[in-house]
Amino acid sequence: MQPSTRRAATAISAALAATAVTAALLTPSAASASGRDLPSRATGVARADAAVTTNATRLAVTAAQGRTVRDVVTDADGAQHIRYDRTYRGLPVLGGDLVVHLAPGGAYEGAERATRSDLAVPSTSPSVKAATAADKGLAALRSAHRGTAFRQAKAKPQLIVDALHGTPRLAWRTTAVGLDSLGNPAARVVLTDARTGARIDAWDALETAAGDGKSLYGGTVSLETTLSGSTYQLKDPTRGNTYTGDAQNKTDLCIFGICFSRAPAVLFTDADNHWGTGTTADRATAAVDAQYGTDETWDYYKTVHGRSGIAGDGKGSYNRVHYGSNYNNAFWDDSCFCMTYGDGDGTTFGPLVALDVAGHEMSHGVTSRTAALTYSGESGGLNEATSDIFGTLVEWYAGNSSDTGDYLIGERIVKSGFGQPALRFMDKPSKDGSSADCWSSGVGNLDVHYSSGVANHFAYLLAEGSGARTVGGVSYNSPTCNGSTVGGIGRDKLGKIWYRALTVYMTSGTNYAGARTATLKAATDLYGASSAEYAAVAAAWSAVSVN
């Protein structure tokens, strides 16, 4: 498609809130800080299963439900947090996620649930046919992208139980994907009541946003590569064999399980292990940026949070660069476990391989394997903000003098045709003309890239504090919504609190009030309920009108 400037902003500003959720685990250290052996993943799951059985009535768990483990977090003291996805009579449940908390030693301490319902629906037989749901999905895709003539479009309905939008009901979750005249994809997810045919909700599914290499944005950077015979491959054996390939300006049209054709990326190779020239004339230059962004994101999560890879299982993802034709987009696709980067149109955006974009997009993958925040309403805004927050923290973590850390989102990729110096501004989100600085009852009705402003503003205030200041050579002036003066506690503590909240306390349906609760719980775990950090979290949320 040829998006407008504002639609392009929506497009690149994030990645896919992944629809494919598979089990993942957070590999614990071999021993706790005190030297005691930590319980294994299997031990935690067995204890959590027993706790669910014992507390089935309290947790609204019935014999009609099934559950699979999505994630396991093991704390340094041996406490564990087991996250489940649930089914009802074999059907996936949107909003069925459940997190069981176990104390050191395995005692049940409580649980987080996206919904408190028992997930039951009167019938699992739909009155509305799958073909009808598919038609509604395609109509919603065309309506959301008015002015785009899709040369091809397909839809894939899946029968589910929707427990996020009030009383549980049988629903079709339809993913519709269309190709514009250049072959570039757009995608939308539509929820349809399977008994009445009424639309429940809809949201975009593609959201937009030992050698060395000369990158486009980050200068000369170090890269770990693999020697195969006499040729070097842009594949990193130290980071789960993460690699980067050339999509050759084609479109691999298998997205979310909907396939049009296959055009797999070709692995970049080099004879002397010196990659790129720092200009777009060399196709390897964008590959250097992409691989470097993956490396820094991997290292940030590993070093700061102890997470080994996006899924926490030590396995690498891969990158596709030079995707599509003048494609103003970059996205994470959980179904291929890969990052995809367009070259931009040269007027609105340049190649979308900047460091904070890479950190942002891959953080959507982390969210999909943990809280799986639904990409709609307030939870969708939190999903977007999570990627903005971690993309920013990855940029600061990298410490690259050619692309220094800041609280601007996507500042390196925007061109003069975009009309502003960055995609978003965390100190005062409304500077982009659309994002919300403060929470209100209507925030959930905004596009998720704009409702994210509330959490982005909170994050900036928590890290840096309110008022005018210069950080890293950039001037900021962050107001508060309640007239208060807020002091910051630093980026490192912001990251640790948000990561803990995301992986242990947030669920698919968490809203802004729930995010306040989750981050306060995280601050309590990390620093204590009487700590300055706990007080700062409370003050920063109040400063953006989340009380």
C-alpha positions in Angstrom: 0.0 0.0 0.0 0.9 3.7 -0.3 0.1 4.9 3.3 -0.5 8.5 4.2 2.1 10.1 6.5 -0.1 9.5 9.5 -0.8 5.9 8.5 2.9 5.4 7.9 3.5 6.6 11.4 1.0 4.0 12.7 2.7 1.4 10.5 6.3 1.7 11.5 5.8 2.7 15.1 5.4 -0.9 16.2 5.5 -4.5 15.3 3.2 -7.3 15.3 1.4 -8.2 18.5 1.9 -11.8 17.7 -1.1 -14.0 17.1 0.8 -17.3 17.4 1.5 -18.0 21.1 3.6 -21.0 21.9 5.1 -22.4 25.1 8.3 -20.8 26.2 10.5 -20.9 29.3 12.8 -18.5 31.1 15.9 -20.6 31.8 16.9 -20.0 35.4 20.4 -19.8 36.7 21.8 -23.0 38.1 21.7 -21.7 41.7 20.3 -18.8 43.6 22.3 -15.9 45.0 22.4 -17.7 48.3 23.9 -20.8 46.7 20.8 -23.0 47.0 19.6 -25.0 44.1 16.7 -23.4 42.3 13.6 -25.5 41.4 13.5 -26.6 37.8 10.9 -25.6 35.3 9.3 -29.1 35.5 9.1 -28.8 39.3 7.5 -25.4 39.1 4.9 -26.6 36.6 4.1 -29.7 38.7 3.6 -27.5 41.8 1.5 -25.0 39.9 -0.7 -27.8 38.4 -1.3 -29.1 41.9 -2.1 -25.6 43.2 -4.6 -25.0 40.3 -6.3 -28.3 41.2 -6.5 -27.4 44.9 -7.8 -23.9 44.2 -9.9 -24.8 41.1 -13.1 -23.2 42.5 -11.4 -20.0 43.6 -9.7 -19.7 40.2 -12.9 -20.7 38.2 -11.0 -23.7 36.7 -13.4 -26.5 35.5 -13.0 -29.9 33.9 -14.0 -28.4 30.5 -10.8 -26.4 30.5 -7.4 -27.3 29.2 -4.2 -25.5 29.8 -0.6 -25.3 28.4 2.4 -23.6 29.8 3.5 -20.4 28.0 6.3 -19.2 30.3 8.1 -19.9 33.6 9.9 -17.3 35.6 12.1 -18.4 38.5 13.3 -15.8 41.0 16.7 -15.8 42.7 15.0 -16.9 46.0 13.3 -19.9 44.3 9.8 -18.3 44.0 8.2 -19.2 40.6 5.6 -17.8 38.4 4.0 -20.2 35.9 2.0 -18.6 33.0 -0.7 -20.7 31.3 -2.9 -20.4 28.2 -6.3 -22.0 28.6 -8.8 -23.7 26.3 -12.5 -24.3 26.7 -13.7 -27.7 25.3 -10.6 -27.6 23.0 -11.1 -24.0 21.7 -8.4 -21.4 22.4 -9.6 -18.7 24.8 -8.8 -15.1 24.3 -8.3 -13.8 27.8 -7.9 -17.2 29.3 -4.3 -16.6 30.4 -3.5 -17.4 34.1 -0.3 -16.8 36.1 0.2 -18.9 39.2 2.6 -17.5 41.9 4.5 -20.0 44.0 6.6 -19.0 47.1 10.1 -20.3 47.7 9.5 -23.9 48.6 6.5 -24.2 46.3 3.5 -23.0 48.4 0.7 -21.3 46.4 0.7 -17.6 46.9 -2.0 -16.4 44.4 -2.7 -15.9 40.8 -3.3 -13.3 38.1 -6.1 -13.8 35.6 -7.1 -11.8 32.5 -10.7 -12.8 33.4 -12.4 -14.2 36.5 -15.0 -16.1 34.5 -15.1 -19.9 34.3 -14.8 -19.5 30.5 -18.0 -21.4 29.7 -20.2 -20.6 26.7 -23.6 -22.1 26.0 -22.5 -23.9 22.9 -19.3 -24.4 20.9 -21.2 -24.8 17.6 -21.3 -21.6 15.6 -24.4 -20.2 14.0 -22.3 -18.0 11.7 -20.3 -19.9 9.1 -16.6 -19.6 8.8 -17.0 -18.2 5.2 -19.2 -15.4 6.6 -16.5 -14.6 9.2 -13.9 -14.6 6.5 -16.0 -12.1 4.4 -16.4 -9.9 7.4 -12.6 -10.0 8.0 -11.9 -9.0 4.4 -14.4 -6.2 4.6 -12.8 -4.9 7.7 -9.4 -5.0 6.1 -10.6 -2.9 3.2 -12.4 -0.5 5.4 -9.4 0.1 7.6 -7.2 0.7 4.5 -9.5 2.8 2.4 -7.8 4.0 -0.8 -5.8 0.8 -1.1 -6.7 -1.5 -4.0 -5.6 -4.9 -2.9 -4.6 -7.1 -5.8 -5.0 -10.2 -3.6 -6.6 -10.8 -0.2 -7.2 -13.8 1.9 -8.8 -14.4 5.3 -8.4 -17.2 7.9 -11.1 -17.6 10.5 -10.4 -19.5 13.8 -13.1 -20.5 16.2 -12.3 -19.3 19.8 -13.9 -18.3 23.0 -13.7 -14.6 23.7 -13.4 -13.9 27.4 -11.9 -10.4 27.2 -15.0 -8.5 26.0 -17.5 -9.1 28.8 -19.3 -12.4 29.3 -17.5 -15.2 27.4 -18.9 -16.0 24.0 -18.1 -18.1 21.0 -16.3 -16.0 18.4 -14.5 -16.2 15.1 -11.0 -14.7 15.2 -10.3 -13.9 11.6 -6.9 -12.7 10.3 -7.2 -11.0 6.9 -4.2 -10.2 4.8 -4.1 -8.2 1.6 -1.4 -7.3 -0.9 -1.3 -3.8 -2.4 -0.3 -3.0 -6.0 3.4 -3.4 -5.1 2.9 -6.7 -3.3 3.3 -5.2 0.2 1.1 -6.7 2.9 -1.5 -5.2 5.2 -3.3 -7.3 7.9 -6.2 -7.0 10.3 -7.6 -9.2 13.0 -11.4 -9.2 13.4 -13.5 -10.7 16.2 -17.0 -11.7 15.2 -19.7 -13.1 17.5 -20.1 -16.7 16.2 -23.8 -16.8 17.2 -25.1 -13.4 16.1 -22.5 -12.2 13.5 -21.9 -8.9 15.4 -18.4 -7.5 15.3 -16.8 -7.6 18.7 -13.5 -5.9 18.1 -10.8 -5.4 15.4 -7.2 -4.4 15.3 -4.2 -4.2 12.9 -2.1 -7.3 12.9 0.9 -5.8 11.1 1.8 -2.7 13.1 4.1 -0.3 11.9 7.4 -0.1 13.2 34.4 -11.3 15.3 33.9 -9.5 12.0 32.9 -6.0 11.5 30.4 -4.0 9.5 29.8 -0.5 8.4 26.2 0.3 9.3 23.8 2.9 7.9 23.0 4.4 11.3 25.4 3.1 13.9 28.9 3.5 12.4 31.3 0.6 12.3 30.2 -2.2 14.6 31.5 -5.6 15.7 29.7 -8.7 14.5 30.0 -12.3 15.3 29.8 -14.4 12.2 30.1 -18.0 11.0 32.9 -19.3 8.8 31.6 -21.9 6.3 34.3 -23.2 4.1 36.1 -20.1 2.9 33.0 -17.9 3.2 31.6 -16.0 6.1 27.9 -16.1 6.9 26.0 -13.3 8.7 25.0 -15.8 11.4 25.9 -15.4 15.0 26.7 -18.7 16.8 27.0 -16.8 20.2 23.4 -15.6 20.1 21.4 -18.7 19.2 22.5 -18.6 15.5 20.6 -15.4 14.8 21.1 -14.5 11.1 20.2 -11.9 8.5 19.0 -12.5 4.9 18.3 -10.5 1.8 14.6 -10.6 0.9 15.6 -9.2 -2.5 12.8 -6.7 -2.5 10.3 -9.5 -2.7 7.6 -10.3 -0.3 7.5 -13.6 1.5 3.8 -13.9 1.6 3.2 -16.4 4.4 2.1 -14.3 7.3 0.2 -15.5 10.3 -0.3 -18.8 8.5 -1.9 -17.1 5.5 0.2 -17.9 2.4 0.2 -16.3 -1.1 3.7 -17.4 -2.2 7.1 -18.0 -0.9 10.2 -15.8 -1.4 12.7 -16.8 1.3 15.5 -14.5 2.3 19.0 -15.4 1.1 21.6 -15.5 3.9 24.2 -12.8 3.5 27.7 -14.0 2.9 31.1 -12.3 2.6 34.6 -13.2 1.6 36.7 -11.1 4.1 34.3 -10.7 7.1 34.1 -6.9 6.6 30.4 -6.1 5.8 28.8 -3.1 4.2 30.1 0.3 3.2 27.9 2.5 5.4 25.7 3.5 2.4 22.6 2.1 0.8 24.5 1.4 -2.4 25.8 -1.8 -0.7 22.9 -4.1 0.2 24.9 -5.5 3.1 24.8 -2.2 4.9 21.2 -2.6 6.0 22.0 -6.1 7.0 24.7 -4.8 9.3 22.2 -2.6 11.0 19.7 -5.4 11.4 22.2 -7.9 12.7 23.7 -5.3 15.1 20.2 -4.4 16.4 19.5 -8.0 17.0 22.8 -8.4 18.9 22.2 -5.4 21.1 18.6 -6.4 21.9 19.7 -10.0 22.7 22.5 -8.6 25.0 20.2 -6.1 26.7 17.7 -8.8 27.7 20.4 -11.3 28.6 22.6 -9.0 30.6 20.0 -6.8 32.3 17.1 -9.3 32.7 18.7 -12.7 32.4 16.5 -13.6 29.4 18.2 -15.7 26.8 16.7 -14.8 23.5 13.3 -13.4 22.6 11.4 -16.6 23.8 13.8 -17.1 26.7 14.9 -20.4 25.4 18.3 -19.5 23.9 17.2 -19.8 20.3 17.9 -17.0 17.9 15.5 -15.3 15.5 16.3 -14.0 12.1 16.1 -10.8 10.1 14.9 -10.1 6.6 16.1 -6.8 5.0 15.2 -5.2 1.7 11.6 -6.5 2.0 9.0 -5.4 -0.5 9.1 -2.3 -2.7 9.5 1.1 -1.0 8.0 -0.6 2.1 7.4 1.9 4.9 7.3 -0.8 7.6 9.2 -3.0 9.9 7.5 -5.8 11.9 8.0 -8.8 14.1 6.2 -11.9 13.0 5.9 -14.5 15.7 4.8 -17.2 13.3 8.2 -17.2 11.6 10.0 -15.9 14.7 11.6 -13.2 12.5 12.1 -9.5 12.1 11.3 -7.9 8.7 12.6 -4.5 7.5 11.5 -2.4 4.5 13.7 0.0 2.8 11.3 2.9 3.1 10.2 5.2 0.3 13.1 7.7 0.8 10.7 10.5 1.4 8.8 9.6 4.5 11.2 7.0 5.8 14.7 5.7 5.1 15.6 2.0 5.6 13.8 1.0 8.8 16.8 -0.8 10.4 17.6 1.7 13.2 18.6 0.4 16.6 15.5 1.5 18.6 13.3 0.2 15.8 15.0 -3.2 16.1 14.6 -3.2 19.9 11.0 -2.1 19.7 10.0 -4.7 17.2 11.7 -7.6 18.9 10.3 -6.6 22.2 6.9 -7.3 20.7 8.2 -10.8 20.5 9.0 -10.8 24.2 5.5 -9.5 25.0 3.9 -12.2 22.9 5.8 -14.9 24.8 4.9 -13.4 28.2 1.9 -11.2 29.0 0.6 -11.3 25.4 -1.1 -8.0 25.8 -4.1 -7.9 23.4 -3.5 -5.4 20.6 -6.7 -3.4 21.2 -7.9 -0.9 23.7 -5.8 0.0 26.7 -4.0 -3.3 26.7 -2.9 -2.5 23.1 -1.5 0.8 24.2 0.5 -0.9 26.9 1.7 -3.4 24.3 3.0 -0.5 22.1 4.5 1.3 25.1 6.3 -1.8 26.2 8.1 -1.9 22.9 8.8 1.8 23.0 10.2 1.5 26.5 12.4 -1.4 25.8 13.5 -0.1 22.3 14.6 3.0 24.1 16.4 1.1 26.8 18.2 -1.0 24.1 19.4 2.2 22.5 20.7 3.5 25.8 22.2 0.1 26.6 24.2 0.0 23.3 26.1 3.2 24.1 26.8 3.8 20.4 28.2 7.3 19.9 26.8 7.3 16.3 23.3 6.6 17.6 23.1 7.8 21.1 20.4 7.0 23.5 17.4 9.3 23.8 13.6 9.4 24.5 12.7 9.9 20.8 11.2 7.0 18.9 12.5 6.3 15.4 14.4 9.5 15.0 17.0 8.0 12.7 14.6 6.7 10.1 12.3 9.7 9.5 12.8 11.9 6.5 11.6 15.4 5.7 8.4 14.1 4.2 7.3 12.8 7.6 7.0 16.3 9.0 8.4 15.9 12.5 11.8 14.8 13.9 10.7 11.5 15.3 7.8 9.1 15.4 7.0 9.7 19.1 8.2 11.7 22.1 8.2 10.0 25.5 8.6 13.2 27.6 5.5 14.8 26.1 3.7 12.3 23.8 1.2 14.9 22.5 4.0 16.6 20.6 3.3 14.1 17.8 -0.2 15.7 17.4 -2.1 12.5 18.3 -0.8 10.7 21.4 -2.2 11.1 24.9 -0.2 12.6 27.7 -2.7 11.7 30.4 -5.2 8.9 31.0 -8.9 9.5 30.5 -11.8 7.2 30.1 -11.6 7.5 26.3 -7.9 6.6 26.0 -8.8 3.0 25.1 -10.7 4.2 22.0 -7.5 5.7 20.5 -5.3 3.9 18.0 -2.9 1.9 20.2 0.1 3.9 18.9 -1.5 7.0 20.5 -3.0 5.4 23.7 0.6 4.2 24.3 1.5 7.8 25.1 0.2 7.5 28.7 2.6 4.7 29.5 5.4 6.3 27.6 4.9 9.5 29.6 4.9 7.5 32.8 8.1 5.7 31.8 9.9 9.0 31.1 8.8 10.5 34.3 9.8 7.5 36.3 13.3 7.4 34.7 14.0 11.2 34.5 11.4 13.1 36.4 9.3 16.1 35.4 10.2 19.5 34.1 12.9 20.8 31.8 16.2 19.1 31.5 18.9 18.0 29.0 19.7 14.3 28.8 22.4 13.0 26.5 22.5 16.3 24.7 18.7 16.4 24.0 16.4 18.9 25.6 13.2 17.6 27.2 10.4 19.3 29.1 7.9 16.8 30.6 4.8 18.1 32.3 2.6 16.3 34.8 -1.2 16.0 34.5 -1.9 16.7 38.1 0.6 19.6 38.6 2.9 17.6 40.7 6.7 17.5 40.6 8.1 14.1 40.0 11.6 12.9 40.6 13.1 10.1 38.5 14.8 6.9 39.6 16.8 6.2 36.5 16.5 4.1 33.4 17.9 0.9 34.9 15.2 0.7 37.6 12.5 1.7 35.1 13.5 -1.3 32.9 13.7 -3.8 35.8 10.3 -2.7 37.2 8.6 -2.8 33.8 10.1 -6.2 32.8 9.1 -7.7 36.1 5.6 -6.4 35.8 5.3 -7.6 32.2 6.6 -11.1 32.8 5.1 -11.9 36.2 1.9 -9.7 36.7 0.5 -8.5 33.5 -2.0 -10.6 31.5 -3.6 -10.3 28.0 -6.3 -8.0 29.3 -4.3 -5.6 31.6 -5.5 -2.0 31.3 -3.8 1.1 32.7 -5.2 0.6 36.2 -3.9 -3.0 36.1 -0.5 -1.7 34.9 -0.3 0.6 37.9 -1.0 -2.4 40.1 1.5 -4.7 38.3 4.3 -2.2 38.4 3.7 -1.5 42.1 3.9 -5.2 42.8 7.1 -5.4 40.8 8.6 -2.5 42.7 7.6 -4.2 46.0 9.3 -7.4 44.8 12.5 -5.6 43.7 12.8 -2.8 46.3 10.2 -3.2 49.0 6.8 -1.7 49.6 8.3 1.2 51.7 11.0 2.0 49.2 11.6 5.2 47.4 11.2 3.3 44.1 7.7 2.1 45.1 6.7 5.7 45.9 8.2 6.9 42.6 6.1 4.4 40.6 2.9 5.5 42.4 3.8 9.2 41.9 4.6 8.7 38.2 1.3 7.0 37.5 -0.6 9.7 39.4 1.3 12.2 37.3 -0.3 10.8 34.2 -3.8 10.5 35.8 -3.7 6.7 36.5 -4.7 6.5 40.1 
